[in-house]
Amino acid sequence: MPPKPNDASVLAALEAELLTIPEALRASAPAAMCRHLAGVMAATTDPREVAAVSRELRAALGELREAVARAGKRGDAIDEIGARRAARRSAAAEAAGNA
């Protein structure tokens, strides 16, 4: 059986991963769930419990990654709308200047 990760390595790895996502999502419920699960995983010595908790942690991290992807897409759409608006205003200003 492989050695059980120690408390510091599980939580440190999770925190390092959480630092790669936007700050607002680091404080979200899925991020809090990930922290909780990492703490449970680090504290247990039962291999079955480690396996079960690690599955849940992977699922929670998956949800968090999906939230990050959705947030990125939303930002891209907002940026695109802003760019379109700026182009329309520029075109309108040019048309008004030529009239």
N, C-alpha and C positions, 0 to 999 in steps of 0.2 A: 504494500500500500504506500502511495507517495506521501511525503510528509505534509502535515496540515500547515497551510500558510499561517504565519503568526499575525497577531492583531495589527501590528504596525504595517505589515506589507499589504494586507487587504485594504485597509482604510487609506493608506498612502496612495495606493494605485488608483482607488476610486477618486480620491480628491484630485489627483493629477489629471484624471480623465475629465472630471467636472470643470477643471480650469480651462478646458478647451471649448466650453460652450458659453453662450451669452450669460451675463450676470443674472438677468431676470429669471432665466431657467434654472440657474444654480440654486435659487431659493424656492423653486417650485415643489409641489407635492411629489412628483415622481423622483426628483433629486433627493428629497427627504427620505422617501421609501428606500432608495438605493443606499443611502447612508445607514439607515436602520438595518437593512439586510446585510450589509457588509459587516456591521458590528456583531450581528447574530452569528454570521458565518465565522468570524474571527474568534468568537467566544466559545463556540461549541467544540466538543471533541468527538462527537458521534459522527462517523463517516456518512451514515444515511441522512442525518440532518444537514451536514455540509453539502451533500449532493442536492437535496431538496432546496436548500436556501440558495445555492449557486444557480439553480435553474430559475428560481424566482428573481434573483439579481440580474441574470442575463435578460429576462423578460422585461424587467423594470428599466434596464439600460436601453433596451430596444425601444421602449415607449418614449424614453427621454430623447433618444436620437431622432425618432420620428417627429417629436415636437420641435427639435432644433431644425430639422429639414423644413417643416411647415412654416416656421418663423422666418427662415431664409427665403422661402418662396414668396411669402407675404411681403417681405421687404423688397424683393425684386419687383413685384407687381406695383407696389407703391412708388418705387423709383421710376419705373417705366411710365406710370401715369404722370408723375411730376415732369419727366422729360417731355412728354407729349404736350403738356400744358405750356411749358416754356417755349416749345417750338411754335405753338399756336399764337402765343403772345408776341413772339418775335416776328412772325409772319404778319400779324395784325398791325404791329408797330411800323413795319416796312411799308405795308399797304397804305397806312395813314400818312406816312411821310411822302409817298409818291403821289398822293392825291392832290 
